[in-house]
């Protein structure tokens, strides 16, 4: 569960509320978004995975 909280904190630190509202509106307010564009979100995941690989060696 720690990893989930770490990802959540990373996303919350990068959240863009205006974009999040636009994304939610596009999806008819069925989901909650952080407002992070896909390329930026993938970069966050990539950095996290790099750290995990270093730790688990």
Buried (B, 14 or more C-beta within 10 A) or exposed (E): EEEEEEEEEBBEEBEBEEBBEEBBEEEEEEEEBBBBEEEEBEEBEEEBEEEEEEEEE
